[in-house]
Amino acid sequence: LAGGPAAGFLLGVPSTIAPGPYNLAFVPESQNRVVMTAPVFVAPRRFERQDVVLDEDLTALLRRPDPRKVEEALALRALLGTFNIEAIHHLLPLRLPVDEIRRSSRFGLIRSYVYSDGASTVSAHTGTDFALPEGSPVYAAGAGRVTFAGERIISGKTLILEHLPGV
């Protein structure tokens, strides 16, 4: 890239993308045309699998139609899909948000949710979960801007911080 071998970038790709070579195109909004391309390679990877067995209450929570769940899901998708090139709040390495590191699930984990009636659904986990005693401190991974703080039906108390555009 333009900065030479020391230049780098952080690129998020879907966990479901097929391994192999890709061509990344840089298209600044101001120019509305490709100004630079770079080859990238997505390495093969294997994600762990996990079965999450749900009791009747959790099954009902996930299956029961609720307009608020739909509204929350659409709002979250819109928020996470927002990309503001000027949203640069942190340029240093990000830190883990906890002092004690006990991961209870990893990014990309393929989860099968097994409902109380035996049916199941599968999804990829898009975060990393840490298990800590109640009351343990949790830190921001770096300087950032709070883009959401609130109570959600499925995930409970939720805080979303933006550190860089799209991060």
FENDA-V761089 format. One record per pair of residues at least 6 apart in sequence whose ideal C-beta (glycine too) atoms are under 6 Angstrom apart, sorted by the first residue. I is the first residue (numbers start at 0). J is the second residue. If there is no record, write none. Layout:
I/J ; I/J
//
This chain:
0/6 ; 0/37 ; 14/107 ; 14/123 ; 16/41 ; 18/41 ; 18/43 ; 20/40 ; 21/39 ; 22/36 ; 22/38 ; 23/37 ; 23/39 ; 24/33 ; 24/36 ; 25/34 ; 25/35 ; 26/33 ; 46/107 ; 46/109 ; 47/108 ; 48/109 ; 49/108 ; 49/110 ; 50/111 ; 50/113 ; 51/110 ; 51/112 ; 52/113 ; 53/112 ; 53/114 ; 55/115 ; 58/114 ; 58/115 ; 67/152 ; 68/152 ; 71/151 ; 78/146 ; 78/147 ; 82/164 ; 82/165 ; 83/164 ; 84/164 ; 86/161 ; 86/164 ; 87/163 ; 88/142 ; 88/143 ; 88/144 ; 88/162 ; 89/141 ; 89/142 ; 89/143 ; 89/162 ; 93/140 ; 93/141 ; 94/140 ; 96/137 ; 96/138 ; 96/140 ; 97/129 ; 97/131 ; 97/137 ; 101/130 ; 102/129 ; 103/128 ; 103/130 ; 104/124 ; 104/128 ; 105/127 ; 106/127 ; 108/124 ; 109/123 ; 110/122 ; 110/124 ; 111/119 ; 111/121 ; 112/120 ; 113/119 ; 139/160 ; 141/162 ; 143/160 ; 143/161 ; 143/162 ; 144/161 ; 145/160 ; 146/159 ; 146/161 ; 147/159 ; 148/158 ; 150/156 ; 151/157
//
